[in-house]
Amino acid sequence: MSGHAPVLSSVRAEPQEPAPPAAVAPSGPRARSRWWTVLWNCVSLAVALVVWQIGAAEYHSPYLPGPAAIYEAFIDLARHGDVLGNSLWSHIWASVYRLLVGFGLGVVFGVPLGLLMGLYNSVYRNVRAVIEPFRFIPPIAWIPLAIILFTGLTRYAFLIFLGAFFPVFTATLIGVARVEPIHRKVALVYGATKAYVLARIVVPTVLPDILGGMRVGLGTAWMTIVAAELTGGTPIGLGRMMVNYSELLRIPEVVVSMVLIGLIGFVLNEILLLLEKYLFRWRWQVTL
């Protein structure tokens, strides 16, 4: 018995190997790469603004304002509002609020219908002749009918819904077809319910396609709300503010509206991209 004691003590005294640092090593290069990306974007933006300012100074036309004139117009709008007394922030919030309502409705209806018709393909085949023609009608083409049938927020929500629904619906429908049948069958063999298969297999597999469709639908919805506001019916909104100043030939204020539209769309798209990166950290990135 005494002959085994040294062996046990030596085993117990053996130190555990520390965790390899390779798991955290890539964080440094990735962080530096992100900072370099931010830096290059800032440099490219600065170069574009300088070229723009030089071109505006050389052309010297009131219809081609430079960044300096646009910045002055933005400051004036932020401090004093527009010619009708509406603040710049009320214009921004009105457009964003309409976008969120219509886009939310497009997602709420597009995802369940896409899942339903993807899982039960016979339903889609039987109503395909009804759904598909509407997909090819631009949301802007519905503006005259929306002006006649709806008023206020309902009009804009309807138009934005049309712009967001079909990209989300189509992406979800296509995503369901990519779910491996063997995954569903294995779960059913082991006694999983249809609700479990839907929640744990189908939806996680389709979610990347859904977010991709949401990004496309967001862009279409944002363009739709601006076009709808251009038609009138409300005194506030970035599209309406653009029309008001274009009638007065005040181009810097018009460009301010355009820049704000682009920046807000960019920020909303980046939010969806961050959400996608957070949810799908496990996905491979293919580079050349």
C-alpha positions as CSV (number, residue, x, y, z in Angstrom):
1,M,0.0,0.0,0.0
2,S,2.9,2.3,0.8
3,G,4.3,1.5,-2.7
4,H,1.2,3.2,-4.3
5,A,1.3,6.4,-2.2
6,P,4.0,8.1,-4.2
7,V,2.2,7.5,-7.4
8,L,-1.0,9.0,-6.1
9,S,0.7,12.0,-4.7
10,S,2.6,12.6,-7.9
11,V,-0.6,12.4,-9.8
12,R,-2.3,14.9,-7.5
13,A,0.6,17.2,-7.5
14,E,0.7,17.4,-11.3
15,P,-0.4,21.0,-12.3
16,Q,-3.3,21.5,-14.7
17,E,-2.4,22.8,-18.1
18,P,-3.6,26.4,-18.6
19,A,-6.1,27.1,-21.3
20,P,-4.5,27.9,-24.6
21,P,-4.4,31.6,-25.3
22,A,-5.3,30.9,-29.0
23,A,-9.0,31.4,-28.3
24,V,-8.6,35.1,-27.4
25,A,-5.6,35.9,-29.7
26,P,-7.7,36.8,-32.8
27,S,-9.6,39.5,-30.8
28,G,-6.6,41.8,-31.2
29,P,-6.3,41.6,-35.0
30,R,-10.1,41.8,-35.4
31,A,-10.2,44.9,-33.2
32,R,-7.4,46.6,-35.2
33,S,-9.2,45.6,-38.4
34,R,-12.4,47.3,-37.2
35,W,-10.5,50.5,-36.2
36,W,-8.8,50.5,-39.6
37,T,-12.2,50.1,-41.3
38,V,-13.6,53.1,-39.4
39,L,-10.5,55.1,-40.1
40,W,-10.6,54.4,-43.9
41,N,-14.4,55.3,-44.0
42,C,-13.7,58.6,-42.3
43,V,-10.8,59.4,-44.7
44,S,-12.9,58.5,-47.7
45,L,-15.8,60.6,-46.4
46,A,-13.5,63.6,-45.8
47,V,-12.0,63.2,-49.3
48,A,-15.5,63.1,-50.9
49,L,-16.5,66.3,-49.0
50,V,-13.3,68.1,-50.0
51,V,-13.8,67.2,-53.7
52,W,-17.5,68.2,-53.4
53,Q,-16.6,71.6,-51.9
54,I,-13.9,72.3,-54.5
55,G,-16.3,71.4,-57.3
56,A,-19.0,73.7,-55.9
57,A,-16.5,76.5,-55.5
58,E,-15.3,76.1,-59.1
59,Y,-18.8,75.8,-60.6
60,H,-20.1,78.6,-58.4
61,S,-23.8,78.0,-59.0
62,P,-26.7,78.4,-56.5
63,Y,-28.0,75.1,-57.7
64,L,-24.9,73.2,-56.7
65,P,-24.3,74.1,-53.0
66,G,-21.2,72.8,-51.3
67,P,-20.9,71.1,-47.9
68,A,-20.3,74.4,-46.1
69,A,-23.6,75.9,-47.4
70,I,-25.5,72.7,-46.6
71,Y,-24.1,72.7,-43.1
72,E,-25.2,76.3,-42.6
73,A,-28.7,75.4,-43.8
74,F,-28.8,72.4,-41.4
75,I,-27.8,74.6,-38.4
76,D,-30.5,77.2,-39.4
77,L,-33.2,74.4,-39.7
78,A,-32.2,72.9,-36.4
79,R,-32.4,76.2,-34.6
80,H,-35.3,77.9,-36.2
81,G,-37.3,75.2,-38.0
82,D,-38.7,75.5,-41.6
83,V,-40.6,78.2,-43.3
84,L,-43.9,76.9,-41.9
85,G,-42.6,76.9,-38.3
86,N,-42.2,73.1,-38.0
87,S,-39.0,72.0,-36.3
88,L,-36.5,69.8,-38.1
89,W,-36.8,67.1,-35.5
90,S,-40.6,66.9,-36.0
91,H,-39.9,66.2,-39.7
92,I,-37.4,63.5,-38.8
93,W,-39.6,61.9,-36.2
94,A,-42.7,61.9,-38.5
95,S,-40.9,60.1,-41.3
96,V,-39.2,57.6,-38.9
97,Y,-42.4,56.9,-37.0
98,R,-44.4,56.2,-40.2
99,L,-41.5,54.0,-41.4
100,L,-41.5,51.9,-38.2
101,V,-45.3,51.4,-38.2
102,G,-45.5,50.2,-41.8
103,F,-42.2,48.2,-41.7
104,G,-43.3,46.5,-38.5
105,L,-46.6,45.5,-40.1
106,G,-44.7,44.2,-43.1
107,V,-42.6,42.0,-40.9
108,V,-45.5,40.8,-38.7
109,F,-47.4,39.6,-41.7
110,G,-44.6,38.7,-44.0
111,V,-42.8,36.2,-41.7
112,P,-45.8,34.1,-40.6
113,L,-47.2,33.9,-44.2
114,G,-43.8,33.0,-45.6
115,L,-43.4,30.3,-43.0
116,L,-46.9,28.9,-43.6
117,M,-46.6,28.8,-47.4
118,G,-43.0,27.5,-47.2
119,L,-44.0,24.6,-44.9
120,Y,-47.2,23.9,-46.8
121,N,-46.0,24.5,-50.3
122,S,-49.3,23.3,-51.8
123,V,-51.0,26.4,-50.3
124,Y,-48.5,28.7,-52.0
125,R,-48.9,26.9,-55.4
126,N,-52.7,27.2,-55.2
127,V,-52.6,31.0,-54.5
128,R,-49.5,31.9,-56.4
129,A,-51.5,33.5,-59.2
130,V,-53.0,35.9,-56.7
131,I,-49.8,36.8,-54.7
132,E,-47.1,37.0,-57.4
133,P,-48.7,39.8,-59.6
134,F,-48.9,42.1,-56.6
135,R,-45.2,41.6,-55.9
136,F,-44.3,43.2,-59.2
137,I,-46.5,46.3,-58.7
138,P,-44.2,49.1,-57.3
139,P,-45.5,50.5,-54.0
140,I,-45.3,54.0,-55.5
141,A,-47.9,52.9,-58.1
142,W,-50.4,52.5,-55.2
143,I,-50.0,56.2,-54.1
144,P,-53.1,57.5,-56.1
145,L,-55.3,54.8,-54.7
146,A,-54.0,55.3,-51.2
147,I,-54.7,59.0,-51.4
148,I,-58.3,58.2,-52.3
149,L,-58.9,55.4,-49.8
150,F,-56.9,56.5,-46.7
151,T,-55.9,59.5,-44.7
152,G,-53.2,60.3,-42.2
153,L,-51.0,57.6,-40.8
154,T,-53.1,54.8,-42.4
155,R,-52.1,56.0,-45.8
156,Y,-48.4,55.9,-45.1
157,A,-48.6,52.7,-43.2
158,F,-50.3,51.0,-46.1
159,L,-47.7,52.2,-48.6
160,I,-44.8,51.3,-46.4
161,F,-46.4,47.9,-45.6
162,L,-46.5,47.1,-49.4
163,G,-42.8,48.1,-49.7
164,A,-41.7,45.9,-46.8
165,F,-44.0,42.9,-47.0
166,F,-42.9,41.2,-50.2
167,P,-39.1,41.2,-49.6
168,V,-39.7,39.8,-46.1
169,F,-42.3,37.3,-47.3
170,T,-40.2,36.1,-50.3
171,A,-37.0,35.7,-48.2
172,T,-38.9,33.7,-45.6
173,L,-40.5,31.5,-48.2
174,I,-37.2,30.8,-49.9
175,G,-35.5,30.2,-46.6
176,V,-37.9,27.5,-45.5
177,A,-37.1,25.6,-48.7
178,R,-33.4,25.5,-47.6
179,V,-34.2,23.7,-44.3
180,E,-32.8,20.1,-44.6
181,P,-35.6,17.6,-44.5
182,I,-33.5,15.2,-42.6
183,H,-33.3,17.6,-39.6
184,R,-37.1,17.8,-39.4
185,K,-37.5,14.0,-39.8
186,V,-35.0,13.2,-37.1
187,A,-36.7,15.4,-34.6
188,L,-40.1,13.9,-35.5
189,V,-38.7,10.4,-35.1
190,Y,-37.6,11.2,-31.6
191,G,-41.0,12.4,-30.6
192,A,-40.7,16.2,-31.2
193,T,-43.9,18.1,-31.8
194,K,-44.5,20.2,-34.9
195,A,-44.3,23.3,-32.7
196,Y,-40.9,22.2,-31.4
197,V,-39.7,21.6,-34.9
198,L,-40.9,25.0,-36.0
199,A,-39.4,26.8,-33.1
200,R,-36.1,25.0,-32.8
201,I,-35.2,23.9,-36.3
202,V,-37.2,25.8,-39.0
203,V,-37.1,29.3,-37.5
204,P,-33.4,29.3,-36.5
205,T,-32.5,28.1,-40.0
206,V,-34.7,30.6,-41.8
207,L,-33.7,33.6,-39.5
208,P,-30.7,34.7,-41.6
209,D,-32.9,34.8,-44.7
210,I,-35.5,36.8,-42.8
211,L,-33.0,39.4,-41.7
212,G,-31.7,39.7,-45.2
213,G,-35.3,40.2,-46.5
214,M,-35.8,42.8,-43.7
215,R,-32.8,44.8,-44.9
216,V,-34.1,44.8,-48.5
217,G,-37.6,45.6,-47.2
218,L,-36.3,48.5,-45.1
219,G,-34.7,50.1,-48.1
220,T,-37.9,49.8,-50.2
221,A,-40.0,51.0,-47.3
222,W,-37.8,54.1,-46.7
223,M,-38.0,55.0,-50.4
224,T,-41.7,54.5,-50.4
225,I,-42.4,56.8,-47.4
226,V,-40.4,59.6,-49.0
227,A,-42.3,59.3,-52.3
228,A,-45.6,59.2,-50.4
229,E,-44.7,62.4,-48.5
230,L,-43.9,64.1,-51.7
231,T,-47.5,63.8,-52.8
232,G,-48.8,65.9,-49.9
233,G,-51.5,65.3,-47.4
234,T,-49.3,66.3,-44.4
235,P,-47.3,69.4,-43.5
236,I,-44.4,67.4,-41.9
237,G,-42.0,64.8,-43.0
238,L,-38.6,64.9,-44.7
239,G,-40.2,64.3,-48.1
240,R,-42.7,67.1,-47.6
241,M,-39.9,69.5,-46.4
242,M,-38.0,68.7,-49.5
243,V,-40.9,69.7,-51.7
244,N,-41.6,72.9,-49.8
245,Y,-38.0,74.1,-50.2
246,S,-37.8,73.0,-53.8
247,E,-40.7,75.2,-54.6
248,L,-38.8,78.1,-53.1
249,L,-35.6,77.2,-55.0
250,R,-33.7,76.9,-51.8
251,I,-31.4,74.1,-52.8
252,P,-29.3,73.8,-49.6
253,E,-32.3,73.0,-47.6
254,V,-33.4,70.4,-50.2
255,V,-30.0,68.7,-50.0
256,V,-30.2,68.8,-46.2
257,S,-33.4,66.7,-46.5
258,M,-31.7,64.3,-48.9
259,V,-28.6,63.9,-46.6
260,L,-30.8,63.2,-43.6
261,I,-32.8,60.6,-45.5
262,G,-29.6,58.9,-46.5
263,L,-28.1,59.0,-43.0
264,I,-31.2,57.7,-41.3
265,G,-31.4,54.9,-43.8
266,F,-27.8,54.1,-43.2
267,V,-28.2,54.0,-39.5
268,L,-31.2,51.8,-39.6
269,N,-29.4,49.4,-42.0
270,E,-26.4,49.3,-39.6
271,I,-28.7,48.4,-36.7
272,L,-30.0,45.4,-38.6
273,L,-26.4,44.5,-39.6
274,L,-25.3,44.6,-35.9
275,L,-28.3,42.5,-35.0
276,E,-27.4,40.0,-37.7
277,K,-23.8,39.8,-36.5
278,Y,-24.8,39.4,-32.9
279,L,-27.3,36.6,-33.7
280,F,-25.1,34.7,-36.2
281,R,-21.6,34.9,-34.7
282,W,-21.2,31.2,-35.7
283,R,-21.5,31.9,-39.5
284,W,-18.5,31.5,-41.7
285,Q,-17.1,34.5,-43.5
286,V,-15.8,33.6,-47.0
287,T,-12.9,35.8,-48.2
288,L,-10.6,35.7,-51.2
